[in-house]
Amino acid sequence: MKLELFNSENNKIWKRIAESEERIDDLLQLELDFYKKLLVFFQIGESCYFIFNFQTLEFDFISNETETVLGYAAGEMSKDRILEIIHPDDREWFTHCQEQACIFTFGLPPERQMKYKLRFDYRVKKKNGEYITVMHQSVIIHIGEKGEIFRTLVVLTDISHLKKNGPFVMSYIGMDGAPSYFNVTEKNHLTSSDEILSRREKEVLYHLAEGKSSKMICQLLKISKYTVDFHRKNILRKTALNNTDEAVAKAIREGWI
């Protein structure tokens, strides 16, 4: 897909998302501080994050970590820059994910729209010319009275050490008890997937992916080390894998976390 068409198609999708007569205010520092606290649920490895405004089709906020992950300083980043550095072979996939996410989200009542995290992966080119695979995670943080989507928090994480190429996957991760939909396709994206791991097991796996030890996890989750180790054993048993490193890699490849 040519870059001009790629930009045009995604801009059309994003404009449709925020169609409203309501005008939204600028972000306050208090809001930014709150959104930063959400990042604990997204970061697995080197990550950077953005707040995207669907009315202006630009970022309201860009984290300084973009230089670490992508090689570009925050001042060099923009929506157009992100689209430009996506691998040409992955542009159609990226557009497909945006379109399907739009369909999925607007199929939900407004009160449930903020209970889902969109997760998919693709390749981007760093400033030095190197391609890396990133995990794209986004959650809606600002909606209008009629369910219009105004802002999302977007996190990009370098997962090249775990996944160097396809097949890429897209998942909708349910939060606050909402069902999840893993490795969705155009045909099955509303078919709830059986979750192999329990909520607590996924929490343990998140922290393992961040490199935390069992002792650190038991302090964070306020459970005993015995319980953490029990969950780790259950994760391996349910996934039929030999160690937690393999479980983390599989969870990221399959879009479980």
C-alpha positions in Angstrom: 0.0 0.0 0.0 1.5 3.4 -1.0 2.1 5.8 1.8 -0.3 8.5 0.4 -3.2 6.0 0.3 -2.1 4.5 3.7 -2.3 8.0 5.3 -5.6 8.8 3.6 -7.3 5.5 4.6 -6.3 5.8 8.3 -7.3 9.4 8.5 -10.7 8.5 7.2 -11.1 5.9 9.9 -9.9 8.1 12.7 -12.1 11.1 11.6 -15.2 8.8 11.7 -14.3 7.7 15.2 -14.6 11.3 16.6 -17.5 12.7 14.6 -19.2 15.1 17.0 -20.2 18.7 17.5 -18.7 18.6 21.0 -15.4 20.3 21.3 -12.9 18.9 23.7 -10.5 20.8 26.0 -6.7 20.5 26.2 -5.3 18.0 28.5 -4.5 19.1 32.0 -1.3 18.1 33.8 -3.5 16.3 36.4 -4.9 14.1 33.6 -1.4 13.4 32.2 -0.2 12.3 35.7 -3.2 9.9 35.9 -2.6 8.4 32.5 1.0 7.8 33.3 -0.1 5.7 36.2 -2.0 3.4 33.8 1.2 2.5 32.1 2.0 -0.2 34.6 -0.7 -2.3 32.8 1.0 -1.9 29.4 4.8 -1.9 29.7 6.7 -5.0 28.9 10.2 -4.1 27.9 11.3 -0.8 26.3 8.2 1.3 25.7 7.1 4.7 24.7 3.6 6.2 24.8 1.3 8.8 23.2 -2.1 10.3 23.8 -3.9 10.6 20.4 -6.6 13.1 19.8 -9.1 11.9 17.2 -10.6 15.4 16.6 -7.3 17.0 15.7 -5.7 13.8 14.3 -2.6 14.6 16.2 -0.9 13.6 19.5 -1.7 15.6 22.6 1.3 14.1 24.3 4.4 12.2 23.3 6.7 10.6 25.9 10.5 11.2 25.9 11.0 7.5 25.7 10.4 7.6 21.9 14.1 8.4 21.5 15.0 5.1 23.3 12.5 2.9 21.4 12.4 4.5 18.0 15.5 6.8 17.9 13.3 9.9 17.4 13.1 12.7 20.0 9.6 13.6 21.1 9.8 16.8 19.2 10.4 14.8 15.9 7.4 12.6 16.4 3.9 13.1 14.9 1.0 11.0 13.6 2.4 11.3 10.1 5.9 10.2 11.3 4.4 7.0 12.9 2.6 6.1 9.7 5.7 6.8 7.6 7.9 4.5 9.6 5.5 1.5 9.5 6.9 -1.2 7.3 5.4 -0.9 3.8 4.4 -4.6 3.9 2.5 -4.1 7.2 0.5 -1.0 6.2 -2.5 -3.0 5.0 -2.4 -5.0 8.3 -2.3 -1.8 10.3 -5.2 -0.3 8.4 -7.2 -3.5 8.8 -6.6 -3.5 12.6 -7.8 0.1 12.8 -10.9 -0.6 10.8 -11.8 -3.7 12.8 -11.1 -1.9 16.1 -13.5 0.8 15.0 -16.2 -1.8 14.2 -15.7 -3.6 17.5 -15.7 -0.5 19.7 -18.8 1.0 18.2 -20.5 -2.3 18.6 -20.2 -1.8 22.4 -22.3 0.3 24.6 -20.4 3.5 25.7 -20.0 2.3 29.3 -18.0 -0.7 28.0 -15.8 1.0 25.5 -13.2 1.9 28.0 -13.0 -1.7 29.4 -11.0 -2.9 26.4 -7.4 -2.7 25.4 -6.6 -3.2 21.7 -3.4 -5.1 21.1 -1.6 -5.9 17.8 1.9 -5.9 16.4 3.7 -4.8 13.3 7.2 -3.6 12.2 8.5 0.0 12.3 11.8 1.5 11.1 13.9 3.3 13.7 15.7 6.5 12.8 18.9 4.5 12.2 17.2 2.4 9.5 16.8 -0.7 11.6 13.4 -2.4 11.6 11.9 -3.6 14.9 8.7 -5.4 15.8 6.5 -3.4 18.2 3.5 -4.3 20.2 0.8 -1.6 19.8 -1.5 -1.3 22.8 -4.2 1.3 23.1 -7.1 2.0 25.5 -9.8 4.6 25.2 -9.4 7.3 27.8 -11.9 10.0 26.7 -15.4 9.5 25.2 -18.3 11.8 24.4 -21.8 11.7 25.7 -23.0 9.7 22.7 -20.0 7.3 22.7 -17.8 9.3 20.4 -14.1 8.5 20.9 -12.0 11.5 21.5 -8.7 10.3 23.0 -6.7 7.1 23.3 -3.6 6.2 25.2 -1.2 4.3 22.9 1.8 2.4 24.0 4.5 1.0 21.7 6.8 -1.7 23.1 9.8 -3.2 21.3 9.2 -7.0 21.3 11.8 -7.8 18.6 13.7 -10.0 21.1 10.5 -12.1 21.4 9.0 -11.9 17.9 11.1 -10.9 14.9 8.5 -11.4 12.2 4.9 -12.6 11.6 2.3 -14.0 11.8 1.0 -10.9 13.4 -2.0 -11.1 15.8 -4.7 -8.7 17.0 -6.5 -9.1 20.3 -9.1 -7.2 22.4 -8.1 -7.6 26.1 -11.0 -7.2 28.4 -10.5 -5.4 31.7 -12.6 -5.2 34.9 -14.1 -8.6 34.1 -14.9 -8.0 30.4 -14.4 -11.0 28.2 -11.2 -11.1 26.0 -11.0 -11.9 22.3 -7.6 -13.3 21.3 -6.0 -13.6 17.8 -9.2 -12.2 16.2 -9.9 -12.1 12.5 -12.5 -10.3 10.5 -14.8 -13.3 10.8 -14.4 -14.1 14.4 -13.7 -10.8 16.2 -16.9 -11.0 18.2 -16.4 -14.7 19.2 -15.1 -14.8 22.8 -11.9 -16.8 23.2 -11.4 -19.3 25.9 -8.9 -17.8 28.3 -6.2 -20.3 29.2 -4.9 -18.4 32.2 -6.9 -16.9 35.1 -6.8 -13.2 35.9 -4.3 -13.6 38.7 -2.1 -15.9 36.5 -2.0 -13.2 33.8 -1.1 -10.6 36.4 1.8 -12.8 37.5 2.8 -13.3 33.8 2.7 -9.5 33.2 5.2 -9.0 36.1 7.4 -11.8 34.9 7.5 -10.2 31.5 8.8 -7.1 33.2 11.6 -9.1 34.6 10.4 -9.1 38.2 11.2 -12.0 40.6 8.7 -14.1 42.6 9.7 -12.1 45.7 9.0 -8.8 44.0 5.7 -10.1 42.6 4.4 -11.3 45.9 5.1 -7.8 47.4 3.3 -6.1 44.5 0.3 -8.4 44.5 0.3 -8.7 48.3 0.3 -12.5 48.1 2.7 -15.1 49.5 5.7 -16.3 47.5 4.2 -19.8 47.8 1.1 -18.5 45.9 3.2 -16.8 43.3 5.2 -20.0 42.7 1.9 -21.9 42.6 0.6 -19.6 39.8 3.9 -19.9 37.9 3.6 -23.7 38.0 0.0 -23.5 36.8 1.0 -21.2 33.9 3.5 -23.8 32.7 1.1 -26.7 33.2 -1.7 -24.9 31.3 0.6 -23.8 28.4 2.5 -27.0 28.3 5.8 -25.1 28.3 9.1 -25.7 30.1 9.8 -22.4 31.7 8.4 -18.9 32.3 10.6 -17.3 29.7 8.8 -19.5 27.1 5.4 -18.7 28.6 6.1 -14.9 28.3 7.3 -15.3 24.7 4.2 -17.3 23.8 1.8 -14.9 25.6 3.2 -12.0 23.5 3.2 -13.9 20.3 -0.4 -15.1 20.8 -1.6 -11.7 22.0 -2.6 -12.9 25.5 -1.0 -9.9 27.2 
